[in-house]
Amino acid sequence: MGFDAQFLGVRAAMPRFETTDVSTGIVREATVELDYMHFAVLLDTARRFARATGVNIDGAALLDLDRGGDEWRLDERIPADWQAGPEVYARNDLDRGHLVRRRDPVWGAPAVAARANSDTFHYTNAAPQASGFNQSKELWLGLEDHVLEHAAAHRQRLSVFTAPVLGEADPPYRGIQVPLRFWKIAAWNAGTFDSGVLAAVGFVLDQAPLVDTGELHEPAPGEAPAVGPFRTFQVPIGDIAVITGLIMPELVAADRLPATIAAAGWRELETSAQILL
């Protein structure tokens, strides 16, 4: 159960969120980490969405299971009002978007894989995505496949971190705020079996233009402007840390995006072949 920081043979820890302002001592939103089969969710109990998810993927042991009925459910281990449940997605064009991709944790013994498959259908692992998100599904979800193929020369293992960017200006809707951006980081062992070298790449997708937000706010320092409907960018992992407020020093240090290219701004991707590894 849960996310294994040593799964790659070199440490790649879950991003964390500092819930107390160290300068004032004021407690901000509370977070709780929830363990599932082969993945974990860092849930913001005020925003009711994940600030981070982390999944361990063993490409050599993946099983091909069907979706199992799409039976989304609340996590009974925590209060229902900490979770954005079915009322958010009813009678509208918002899809329940998996954060940990359904097939990613589905590996190992059949009973274990089946449990992982089922676990991905908790509302704690969902975020609202405009129905047009499917326009970019092949690229956005295909990023992991591309990096996994690259990692196959080593141990066929990957750790992937994904979540919405929980911005203060996200538009209110039915008691929640709809996230306008999503981020993803893929990490792998680029060394040998006996000598681990962590490598990572980061991406951001923007759904703001297809969500009725009124006038977009001016970006704060360190925040990226709106980048257009479902355009996917490879970005410095340090930028992801800034716009999310997450602490992820190991992943920032492991970024494969060359500094000279990172300095030029976010790189728009049209195909996964454009990813710089």
N, C-alpha and C positions, 0 to 999 in steps of 0.2 A: 504494500500500500504506500501511496505517497510518491513524492519526487526524490530521486536519489542523486545527490550532488556529485557523487563519485562514479556515476554510471559510465562516463566516458573514459575512465582510467586517469582522468585529470579533473580537478575540482571545477565545477560550473554550478554555482549556487543559484537558488531562486532569488530574483530581485526582491528587495524588501522596501517597505514604506515606513518612514519615520513618523510615528503618530503623535509625537510630542515635539513642539518647537523648542529646540535646545537653548535658544536665547531667552525665551520668556517662560518656559515651563508649561505653556498652555497646551492642553491635550486637544489634538485635532480629531479628524474622523478615526474611528476605531477600525482595525482590520482583524480578520481571523483567517488562519490558514487551515484549509480543509484537505484532508488526504483522501484520494481515490486510487483505484488500481492503476499503477504506473504513472499517475499524474497528481498534481496538487493545484489548488486554487487559493490565491490570496484575495479574499473578498473584502471589499470596502462596505461596511455594514450601514453607512449613512447613504452612500450613492447606490447601494444594492447591486453593484456589479463588481466584477473582478478588476483589481488593479494589476494583477499579473497571474498568469497560469504557467506551469512548467510541466512538460511531458517528456518521458524517456521513451525513445523509439529504438527497438532492436530490429533493424531491417532484415536480418537473417531469420527471424522467427515470427514475422507477421503472419496472421491468419486472415483469410477472406471470409468475413461473416456478414450477413445481411443486417439491415438497420434494426430489425427487431420490433417494428411497429411504431417507432418515433414516440414512445411514451414518455414525454417530458414530465418531470415531477420536481417538487420542492425537496430540499435536503432536510430530513426530519431531525437532524442533529442540532439545528439552529432555529431560532424563531422565524416564522414565515415573513414577518415584516422586515427582516434583513435581506430578503430576496425579491428580485423583480420577477413576479410570477406570471401566470397565464393572462391576467387582466391587461398587461402591457401590450400583448400581441393580438388581442381579439379585435375582429372587425376593422382591420386596417391593412396597410401594405407593408407593415414591418414583419420581417422574418425573424425567427429565433435562430440566430447565427451561432453555430458551435465556435467556441474559442479554441479549446483543444479539439483538433480535428477528430472526427469519430474514429477513423481507422488507425490513428497514430498509436494509441496505447493497446491496440488489439493484437497482442503477441503472447507467446508462451504456451503453456498447457491449455487445452480447449476450455476448461472451466474458468481459468484465469482470464483468458481472452474474452470470454463471454461476459464476465463481470466488468471488465474494462469497457467493453462496448456499451453495456447498460449504464455504467457510471457517467459516460459523456452526456447523457440526456438529463442531467440535473440542471435546473435553472441557474444555478451558480456558475455554470459553464456556458451560459448564453449571454448574448448582447443583441439589442435590436439593430437589424441591418435593413436598409431600404431594399425593397424587392428587386430593384435593378442591380443589386450586388452581384447577381448571377452573371452579369455582363463581364465581370472581372474574375470569376471563380477559377477559370483555367490557369490564369497567371498567379493570382494570390495564393491559392491552395497548391499550385504546382511548384512554388518556391521550395517547399520542403523536399519534394521529389528530386528536384535538381541538385540540391545540396546533399541529399542522401546518396545519390549516385556518385557524387564526388567523394563522399566519405567512405564509400564501399571499399575503396582500396586499402582502408585501414581496418576498422572493426565493424563496419556497417551499423554503427550506432550514432544516434543524433539526440540532442536535447533541444527542444523548441520551446520558446517563451512567447506568449501571445496575450494581448488584452486590448481593450479600448483605451484611448487617452481620455481620462476623466477630467475634462476642462471645466473651469468655473462658469463659462458662458454657454455651455451646452444647453440646448433649448428644453424647457420643462414640458412634460407630457405625462398625464395620468399618474402623478405622484413620483415620477422619476425625471431624470434629465437624459435626453438621448445623446449618446456619445457620437461625435462627428468624425473621429479618426480612430484608426486601429494600427497597432504596431506588432511586429513580429521579429524575433531574433532566433536564428538557428546557430547552434554551436556543435562542434565536433572535435575529435582528437586528430590533429594534423601531424602528430609525431608517430613513433613506432609503438609497438605493444609494450615495450619496456621503458620507453621514454615519452611521456605525455607532453603534448604541446597544444594548448587550447586555441582554437580558431573560432571566429564567430562573424556573422554578417547580420545587418539590421535593415528593416524595411518599414515603410509607413504607407497606409492607404487612407484616402480621404473620401468620405461619403457626404460631406457637407452640402454640395450643390443639389443633392437629391432628397434632402430632408428639409422640410419647411421651417427654416430658421429665422425668417425675416432678414434683417440686415446683419451681415457677419460682423463680428467685433474686430477691432484693430488688434493684430497680434502683439502679445506681450514680448518683452526681450527674451530671446532664446526660443520663441515659439514660431513655428512655420506658418506662413499664410495659407489660405485655402489653395489646394493644388488641383482642383477640378474633379469631376465625377469619376470616382473609382480609378484614378490614376495611381499607379504604384511606383514608389521610389525606393531606391537603395540609399540609405542615409547613414551618417556616422552614428554608432551606437551611443556615443556621448550626447548626441542631440536627443535621442530617445530618452535618456536619463533625465535631461533637462525638461522636456515637455511633459513627462509623466511624474516627475518628482520622485522617481524610484532610485534606489541605491543599488548599483550593479558594477562594482569596480572590476571584477574579474572579466566580465563580458566587454566592458569598455576597453580594457587593456588588450583583449584578444581580437579586436576588430581587424578584419582583413582589408577594409577599404583603405587604399593608400592615402596618406595625409595630403598629398598634392591634389588628389581628386576630391577629397572631402572638403578641402578649402574652397573649391569652386562651387559648392552647393549640392543640393540633393540631385541624384541622378534618376531621371525618369526611365522606367523599364517598359518595354513593349513585349519582350519575350524573356523567359528565364535564362536564355543563353547570354543575355547581357549582364548577368550578375558577375561582379568581380569577386573572385575567391582567392 
